[in-house]
């Protein structure tokens, strides 16, 4: 997009000046009492942005000191912006032969840098930008270490990172050593997707995006789920009836785990499904007390679902719009065979389906074919690891690639749960930008499956249902934790989802 903008007549220098101006304005908005600023500049265009920030802040009357790191080469745009500086500090005078004439250079030692840091209000991190793929080295690593050392010794400055904190892979969200921990990250034109994934998210502080007029060449592969990017849920008509909002059936549970499908059913009802039923067995549902949920009790009363139950269950599914498979189902061999037969039958029936929990695990264990289903899978990282056949840490190292691979391999919309949940389908990717650590509670995933199932009955596509479902789940978690003031139950999330959905329907 940056290159397209340049090709169409806006020079790189103009874009750099716009970026520096926008970042300096964001800094002053967030820290209006700043008086003494140290700008740390690397040798590339991110450092060039920093030089513009320094010039703009000086023009606003602030005391600004620029520190340039040593490098074997500097970008052309960096050197053009350097020529407009009256004085800069340099960590190594032996590497300044390429510097333009007329710039006053003051050699500063690492210890001298630390003195500057202890005296300032704000540090601007313009060391490295979006090209980071490995740990910062040499003088840049030295500067980062001095910043962290000053903080550990009690310095109270705030850190503003330009576009991306140094030491962060902007594509994947990986965190290198050493790295900058920012209080504010000002992203130029668009938030870089890696900043919305952990561990990178933890070192970005507040994230703000500023526009500098870069043209959109094509839709982004991943889009944040907020504002206009949220799928639309139609307003309820005054004369609507329960049939307008879908009939959802939950196929899950076992003698030892009857609670999971009951949470899924509760969530589907709270998320607006017209009717919800649970396919169960007589001995499992003795303690099931959700009056609003109907039960389809099978003739066999064994402890788990088995292959012999498939035909009876399939005969029931014709009455429903959406099938949710898996919560509390268990991992016996017989249950896996049951699930495989059920998927084949659902494909023939053309029903929309959500596969969660044990259904996902059975898919990976038995290699069940999901292609041709109109559905959603909702694995957490451990389940996704088994589905893709690689260790969880490797999967988490690039969650964007992982969720895309899940969609490619299984042919259904993929939801990769976690902090910064991702959704991927044939319409691209979506990122959930909000949430709370209190969502990490038993049954939270069962509730998410129910919310997505309810929305599958109302949204045009399974992709939209999954996208709106993960956003609803995140917001409901936030609202529930605000009510309790701390930890929440899965049922709290389900009930809070009702208000979230109501806001979407207003």
C-alpha positions as CSV (number, residue, x, y, z in Angstrom):
1,X,0.0,0.0,0.0
2,X,2.9,2.3,0.9
3,X,4.6,1.6,-2.5
4,X,1.3,2.1,-4.4
5,X,0.9,5.5,-2.7
6,X,4.4,6.5,-3.8
7,X,3.9,5.3,-7.3
8,X,0.7,7.4,-7.6
9,X,2.6,10.6,-6.8
10,X,3.0,11.0,-3.0
11,X,6.8,10.9,-2.2
12,X,8.2,8.7,0.5
13,X,9.5,11.9,2.1
14,X,6.0,13.4,2.3
15,X,4.7,10.2,3.9
16,X,7.5,10.3,6.4
17,X,6.7,13.9,7.4
18,X,3.0,13.1,7.7
19,X,3.9,10.1,9.9
20,X,6.2,12.1,12.1
21,X,3.6,14.9,12.5
22,X,0.8,12.4,13.3
23,X,3.0,10.5,15.9
24,X,4.0,13.8,17.6
25,X,0.4,14.9,17.8
26,X,-0.6,11.6,19.3
27,X,2.2,11.9,21.9
28,X,1.1,15.3,22.9
29,X,-2.5,14.2,23.2
30,X,-1.6,11.3,25.5
31,X,1.1,13.1,27.5
32,X,0.2,16.9,27.4
33,X,2.6,17.7,30.3
34,X,5.7,16.3,28.6
35,X,8.6,18.7,28.5
36,X,11.8,16.7,28.0
37,X,11.9,14.1,25.3
38,X,14.6,11.7,24.1
39,X,14.1,10.3,20.6
40,X,15.9,7.0,19.8
41,X,16.5,6.6,16.1
42,X,17.5,3.5,14.3
43,X,19.1,3.6,10.8
44,X,16.0,2.9,8.7
45,X,12.8,4.6,7.8
46,X,11.4,4.1,11.3
47,X,14.3,6.1,12.5
48,X,13.5,8.7,9.8
49,X,9.9,9.0,11.3
50,X,11.6,9.5,14.7
51,X,13.6,12.4,13.3
52,X,10.5,14.1,12.1
53,X,8.9,13.6,15.5
54,X,11.9,15.3,17.1
55,X,11.6,18.3,14.7
56,X,7.8,18.6,15.3
57,X,8.2,18.4,19.1
58,X,10.9,21.1,19.1
59,X,8.6,23.3,17.1
60,X,6.1,22.9,20.0
61,X,8.6,24.2,22.5
62,X,9.8,20.9,24.0
63,X,13.4,20.1,24.9
64,X,14.3,17.3,22.5
65,X,17.5,15.2,22.3
66,X,18.0,12.8,19.4
67,X,20.1,9.7,19.8
68,X,21.1,7.9,16.6
69,X,22.4,4.3,16.8
70,X,25.5,3.2,15.0
71,X,25.0,1.3,11.8
72,X,26.9,0.2,8.7
73,X,24.3,1.9,6.5
74,X,21.4,4.2,6.7
75,X,18.3,4.5,4.6
76,X,18.1,7.3,2.0
77,X,15.0,8.8,3.7
78,X,16.7,8.7,7.1
79,X,19.6,10.7,5.8
80,X,17.3,13.3,4.2
81,X,15.6,13.8,7.5
82,X,18.9,13.9,9.4
83,X,20.0,16.8,7.3
84,X,17.2,18.9,8.9
85,X,18.5,18.3,12.4
86,X,20.6,20.9,14.1
87,X,22.3,18.4,16.5
88,X,22.1,14.7,17.2
89,X,23.9,12.4,19.7
90,X,25.7,9.4,18.2
91,X,26.7,6.3,20.1
92,X,29.7,5.6,17.8
93,X,31.4,8.5,15.9
94,X,33.3,6.1,13.7
95,X,30.3,5.2,11.7
96,X,29.1,8.7,10.7
97,X,30.9,9.1,7.4
98,X,27.6,8.9,5.5
99,X,26.0,11.6,7.6
100,X,25.1,14.9,5.7
101,X,27.4,17.9,6.3
102,X,26.2,20.6,8.6
103,X,24.7,18.3,11.3
104,X,26.3,18.9,14.7
105,X,27.3,15.5,16.1
106,X,27.8,14.8,19.8
107,X,29.3,11.5,20.7
108,X,27.5,9.9,23.7
109,X,28.5,6.8,25.6
110,X,25.9,4.2,26.8
111,X,26.3,5.6,30.3
112,X,25.7,9.1,29.0
113,X,22.5,7.9,27.3
114,X,21.3,6.5,30.6
115,X,21.8,9.9,32.2
116,X,19.6,11.5,29.5
117,X,17.0,8.8,30.1
118,X,16.8,9.4,33.8
119,X,16.1,13.1,33.2
120,X,13.4,12.9,30.5
121,X,9.6,12.7,30.6
122,X,9.1,10.7,27.4
123,X,11.2,8.3,25.3
124,X,10.3,7.9,21.6
125,X,11.2,4.4,20.3
126,X,12.0,4.8,16.6
127,X,14.7,2.1,16.5
128,X,13.2,-0.6,14.3
129,X,9.9,-0.9,12.3
130,X,7.9,-3.6,10.6
131,X,10.9,-5.4,9.1
132,X,11.9,-7.1,12.4
133,X,12.4,-10.8,12.1
134,X,15.0,-11.5,14.7
135,X,16.5,-10.1,18.0
136,X,17.8,-6.6,17.9
137,X,21.6,-6.6,17.8
138,X,24.7,-4.5,18.4
139,X,24.0,-0.8,19.2
140,X,20.3,-1.1,19.0
141,X,20.3,-3.9,21.6
142,X,22.6,-1.7,23.8
143,X,20.1,1.2,23.6
144,X,17.2,-1.1,24.6
145,X,19.1,-2.5,27.5
146,X,19.9,1.0,28.7
147,X,16.2,2.0,28.5
148,X,15.2,-1.0,30.6
149,X,18.1,-0.4,33.1
150,X,17.0,3.2,33.6
151,X,13.5,2.0,34.3
152,X,14.6,-0.6,36.7
153,X,16.6,2.1,38.6
154,X,13.4,4.2,39.1
155,X,13.3,6.5,36.0
156,X,9.6,7.5,35.4
157,X,9.6,8.3,31.7
158,X,6.8,7.1,29.3
159,X,7.7,5.2,26.2
160,X,6.1,5.9,22.8
161,X,6.8,3.5,20.0
162,X,6.6,4.5,16.4
163,X,4.5,2.0,14.4
164,X,5.7,-1.1,16.4
165,X,7.8,-1.5,19.6
166,X,11.4,-2.5,18.8
167,X,11.8,-6.2,19.4
168,X,8.4,-7.2,18.1
169,X,7.6,-9.2,14.9
170,X,4.7,-7.1,13.5
171,X,3.4,-10.0,11.4
172,X,3.3,-12.8,14.0
173,X,3.4,-11.1,17.4
174,X,6.6,-12.9,18.4
175,X,8.6,-11.1,21.1
176,X,12.4,-10.9,20.8
177,X,15.1,-10.3,23.4
178,X,15.8,-7.5,24.1
179,X,12.7,-5.5,23.4
180,X,11.0,-2.2,24.2
181,X,8.0,-2.2,26.5
182,X,5.9,0.8,25.3
183,X,3.2,2.8,27.1
184,X,1.8,3.9,23.8
185,X,2.3,2.5,20.3
186,X,1.3,4.8,17.5
187,X,0.6,2.7,14.4
188,X,1.0,4.5,11.0
189,X,-2.1,4.1,8.9
190,X,-3.1,0.7,10.3
191,X,-2.6,-1.4,13.3
192,X,0.0,-4.1,12.5
193,X,-1.7,-7.4,13.1
194,X,1.0,-9.0,15.3
195,X,0.4,-6.3,17.9
196,X,-3.0,-7.8,18.6
197,X,-1.5,-11.2,19.5
198,X,0.4,-12.2,22.6
199,X,3.1,-12.0,23.7
200,X,3.6,-8.8,21.6
201,X,0.3,-7.3,22.9
202,X,1.7,-7.1,26.4
203,X,4.5,-4.7,25.5
204,X,2.5,-2.3,23.2
205,X,0.7,-0.4,25.9
206,X,-2.2,1.6,24.5
207,X,-2.5,1.3,20.7
208,X,-3.5,4.2,18.5
209,X,-3.7,4.3,14.7
210,X,-3.1,7.5,12.8
211,X,-3.9,8.0,9.1
212,X,-1.3,9.6,6.8
213,X,-3.1,9.1,3.4
214,X,-1.7,5.8,2.4
215,X,-3.9,4.2,-0.3
216,X,-5.6,0.9,0.2
217,X,-4.3,-1.4,-2.6
218,X,-6.5,-4.4,-1.6
219,X,-8.5,-5.6,1.4
220,X,-6.3,-6.6,4.4
221,X,-6.0,-10.3,5.0
222,X,-7.0,-9.9,8.6
223,X,-9.5,-7.2,9.8
224,X,-10.2,-6.1,13.4
225,X,-13.7,-7.0,14.6
226,X,-15.0,-3.7,15.6
227,X,-17.1,-0.9,14.2
228,X,-18.1,-1.2,10.6
229,X,-16.3,-4.6,10.3
230,X,-18.8,-6.3,12.6
231,X,-21.4,-8.4,10.7
232,X,-24.9,-6.9,10.9
233,X,-27.6,-8.6,12.9
234,X,-31.0,-7.6,11.8
235,X,-33.4,-5.8,14.1
236,X,-36.2,-7.9,15.5
237,X,-39.6,-7.1,14.0
238,X,-42.4,-6.3,16.4
239,X,-44.4,-9.3,15.0
240,X,-41.6,-11.8,15.0
241,X,-41.9,-15.3,16.4
242,X,-39.5,-17.9,17.7
243,X,-39.3,-19.6,14.4
244,X,-37.6,-16.5,12.9
245,X,-34.6,-17.0,15.1
246,X,-33.6,-20.6,14.4
247,X,-33.9,-24.0,15.9
248,X,-30.6,-25.2,17.4
249,X,-29.8,-28.7,18.6
250,X,-26.9,-29.7,20.8
251,X,-25.5,-33.2,20.4
252,X,-23.1,-33.7,23.3
253,X,-22.6,-34.9,26.8
254,X,-21.9,-38.2,28.5
255,X,-22.7,-39.7,31.9
256,X,-19.6,-38.0,33.4
257,X,-20.0,-34.7,31.6
258,X,-23.6,-33.5,31.4
259,X,-22.7,-29.9,32.3
260,X,-21.0,-29.0,29.1
261,X,-23.9,-29.4,26.7
262,X,-26.2,-27.6,29.2
263,X,-23.9,-24.6,29.2
264,X,-24.0,-24.7,25.4
265,X,-27.8,-24.8,25.4
266,X,-28.0,-21.9,27.9
267,X,-25.7,-19.8,25.7
268,X,-27.6,-20.5,22.5
269,X,-30.8,-19.4,24.2
270,X,-29.2,-16.3,25.7
271,X,-27.7,-15.4,22.3
272,X,-31.2,-15.4,20.8
273,X,-31.9,-18.8,19.3
274,X,-35.7,-19.3,18.9
275,X,-35.6,-22.8,20.3
276,X,-32.8,-25.1,21.7
277,X,-32.9,-28.8,22.2
278,X,-30.4,-31.3,23.6
279,X,-30.0,-34.8,22.3
280,X,-29.3,-36.8,25.4
281,X,-29.8,-40.1,27.2
282,X,-32.1,-40.7,30.2
283,X,-29.4,-41.2,32.8
284,X,-27.4,-38.1,31.8
285,X,-30.0,-35.5,32.2
286,X,-31.3,-36.2,35.7
287,X,-29.8,-33.0,37.1
288,X,-30.4,-30.9,34.0
289,X,-32.5,-28.0,35.1
290,X,-32.7,-25.6,32.2
291,X,-36.5,-25.3,31.8
292,X,-36.3,-23.5,28.5
293,X,-34.3,-26.2,26.7
294,X,-36.1,-29.2,25.2
295,X,-34.6,-32.7,25.4
296,X,-34.5,-35.4,22.8
297,X,-34.0,-38.6,24.8
298,X,-32.5,-41.5,22.9
299,X,-33.7,-45.1,23.3
300,X,-30.3,-46.4,24.3
301,X,-29.2,-45.5,27.8
302,X,-25.5,-46.3,27.7
303,X,-22.8,-44.0,29.3
304,X,-21.7,-42.4,26.0
305,X,-22.8,-41.9,22.4
306,X,-22.0,-44.9,20.2
307,X,-22.3,-45.9,16.5
308,X,-25.7,-47.4,17.1
309,X,-27.1,-44.0,18.1
310,X,-26.2,-42.3,14.7
311,X,-29.3,-43.3,12.8
312,X,-31.7,-42.3,15.5
313,X,-30.0,-38.9,16.0
314,X,-29.9,-38.2,12.2
315,X,-33.6,-38.9,12.1
316,X,-34.1,-36.0,14.5
317,X,-31.9,-33.5,12.8
318,X,-34.3,-32.7,10.0
319,X,-36.3,-30.4,12.3
320,X,-33.4,-28.2,13.2
321,X,-31.4,-25.4,11.4
322,X,-28.1,-25.7,13.3
323,X,-26.4,-28.6,14.9
324,X,-23.7,-28.1,17.7
325,X,-21.5,-31.2,18.1
326,X,-19.1,-32.1,20.8
327,X,-19.4,-30.5,24.3
328,X,-18.8,-33.2,26.9
329,X,-19.1,-36.0,24.3
330,X,-16.0,-37.9,25.4
331,X,-13.2,-39.6,23.5
332,X,-14.2,-43.2,23.3
333,X,-13.7,-45.1,20.1
334,X,-17.4,-45.7,19.8
335,X,-18.1,-41.9,20.2
336,X,-15.7,-41.2,17.4
337,X,-17.5,-43.6,15.0
338,X,-20.8,-42.0,16.0
339,X,-19.4,-38.6,15.2
340,X,-18.0,-39.7,11.8
341,X,-21.4,-41.1,10.8
342,X,-23.1,-38.0,12.0
343,X,-20.9,-35.7,10.0
344,X,-21.6,-37.8,6.8
345,X,-25.4,-37.5,7.5
346,X,-25.3,-33.8,8.3
347,X,-23.4,-33.2,5.0
348,X,-26.3,-34.9,3.2
349,X,-28.9,-33.0,5.1
350,X,-27.2,-29.7,4.4
351,X,-27.4,-28.5,8.0
352,X,-25.1,-25.8,9.4
353,X,-22.9,-27.3,12.1
354,X,-20.6,-26.1,14.9
355,X,-17.9,-28.6,16.1
356,X,-16.4,-28.0,19.5
357,X,-14.4,-29.7,22.2
358,X,-14.4,-33.5,22.0
359,X,-15.9,-33.4,18.4
360,X,-12.7,-31.5,17.4
361,X,-10.5,-34.0,19.2
362,X,-12.2,-36.9,17.5
363,X,-11.8,-35.2,14.1
364,X,-8.0,-35.2,14.6
365,X,-7.8,-38.6,16.2
366,X,-9.8,-40.4,13.4
367,X,-9.1,-38.0,10.5
368,X,-12.8,-37.3,10.0
369,X,-13.5,-35.5,6.7
370,X,-15.2,-32.2,7.3
371,X,-15.1,-30.9,3.7
372,X,-18.5,-30.2,2.2
373,X,-19.9,-29.2,5.6
374,X,-21.3,-25.7,6.1
375,X,-19.7,-25.3,9.5
376,X,-17.3,-23.9,12.1
377,X,-14.6,-25.5,14.2
378,X,-13.6,-23.8,17.4
379,X,-10.3,-25.3,18.7
380,X,-8.1,-23.8,21.5
381,X,-4.3,-24.0,20.8
382,X,-3.9,-27.5,22.2
383,X,-6.7,-28.9,20.1
384,X,-5.4,-27.0,17.0
385,X,-2.0,-28.5,17.7
386,X,-3.4,-32.0,17.3
387,X,-5.4,-31.0,14.3
388,X,-2.4,-29.6,12.5
389,X,0.1,-32.1,13.9
390,X,2.6,-29.8,15.3
391,X,3.6,-28.6,18.8
392,X,1.5,-25.9,20.5
393,X,4.4,-23.5,20.9
394,X,5.1,-23.7,17.1
395,X,1.4,-23.2,16.4
396,X,1.2,-20.2,18.7
397,X,4.4,-18.6,17.2
398,X,2.3,-17.7,14.1
399,X,-1.4,-17.9,14.9
400,X,-2.3,-16.1,11.7
401,X,-0.8,-18.9,9.6
402,X,-2.2,-21.5,11.9
403,X,-5.8,-20.4,11.6
404,X,-5.5,-20.2,7.9
405,X,-4.0,-23.7,7.7
406,X,-7.0,-25.0,9.8
407,X,-9.4,-23.6,7.2
408,X,-7.3,-24.9,4.3
409,X,-7.0,-28.4,5.8
410,X,-10.6,-28.9,7.0
411,X,-12.6,-26.8,4.6
412,X,-14.8,-25.1,7.3
413,X,-14.6,-21.8,9.0
414,X,-11.8,-22.0,11.7
415,X,-11.9,-20.2,15.0
416,X,-8.5,-20.3,16.8
417,X,-9.3,-19.4,20.4
418,X,-7.0,-17.5,22.8
419,X,-6.1,-14.0,23.7
420,X,-6.9,-12.2,20.4
421,X,-9.1,-15.0,19.0
422,X,-8.8,-15.4,15.2
423,X,-11.4,-16.4,12.6
424,X,-10.6,-17.5,9.1
425,X,-12.8,-18.5,6.1
426,X,-13.1,-17.9,2.4
427,X,-13.8,-14.2,3.2
428,X,-10.4,-13.8,4.9
429,X,-9.5,-13.4,8.5
430,X,-10.9,-11.5,11.5
431,X,-9.2,-10.6,14.8
432,X,-11.0,-10.0,18.2
433,X,-9.3,-6.9,19.7
434,X,-11.1,-7.0,23.1
435,X,-11.5,-9.5,25.9
436,X,-10.6,-10.2,29.5
437,X,-8.4,-12.8,31.2
438,X,-11.5,-13.8,33.2
439,X,-12.8,-15.6,30.1
440,X,-10.3,-18.3,31.0
441,X,-12.8,-20.3,33.1
442,X,-14.3,-23.8,32.9
443,X,-17.1,-24.0,30.4
444,X,-16.2,-20.7,28.6
445,X,-15.6,-22.6,25.3
446,X,-18.9,-24.5,25.7
447,X,-20.6,-21.1,25.9
448,X,-18.8,-19.8,22.8
449,X,-20.1,-22.8,20.9
450,X,-23.6,-22.0,21.9
451,X,-23.3,-18.3,21.0
452,X,-21.9,-19.2,17.5
453,X,-24.6,-21.8,17.1
454,X,-27.4,-19.3,17.8
455,X,-25.9,-16.8,15.3
456,X,-25.4,-19.5,12.7
457,X,-29.2,-19.6,12.5
458,X,-29.4,-15.9,11.8
459,X,-26.3,-14.8,9.9
460,X,-26.0,-15.2,6.2
461,X,-22.8,-17.2,6.4
462,X,-21.0,-19.4,9.0
463,X,-18.1,-17.0,8.7
464,X,-20.2,-14.0,9.8
465,X,-21.7,-16.1,12.6
466,X,-18.3,-17.2,13.9
467,X,-17.0,-13.6,13.7
468,X,-19.9,-12.1,15.5
469,X,-19.9,-15.0,18.0
470,X,-16.3,-14.6,19.1
471,X,-16.8,-10.8,19.5
472,X,-20.0,-11.3,21.4
473,X,-18.3,-13.8,23.7
474,X,-15.4,-11.4,24.4
475,X,-17.7,-8.4,25.2
476,X,-20.0,-10.6,27.3
477,X,-16.9,-11.7,29.3
478,X,-15.9,-8.1,29.9
479,X,-19.4,-7.1,31.0
480,X,-19.8,-10.2,33.3
481,X,-16.4,-9.4,35.0
482,X,-17.5,-5.8,35.5
483,X,-20.6,-7.0,37.4
484,X,-18.7,-9.5,39.6
485,X,-15.6,-7.3,40.0
486,X,-13.4,-10.3,39.2
487,X,-13.6,-14.0,38.2
488,X,-16.8,-15.1,36.5
489,X,-18.6,-18.4,35.8
490,X,-19.3,-19.6,32.3
491,X,-23.0,-19.1,32.9
492,X,-22.3,-15.5,33.7
493,X,-20.8,-15.1,30.2
494,X,-23.9,-16.8,28.7
495,X,-26.3,-14.4,30.4
496,X,-24.2,-11.3,29.6
497,X,-24.3,-12.3,26.0
498,X,-28.1,-11.6,26.0
499,X,-27.4,-7.9,26.5
500,X,-24.7,-7.8,23.9
501,X,-27.0,-9.4,21.3
502,X,-29.7,-7.0,22.3
503,X,-27.4,-4.1,21.5
504,X,-26.7,-5.5,18.1
505,X,-30.5,-5.8,17.4
506,X,-31.3,-2.3,18.5
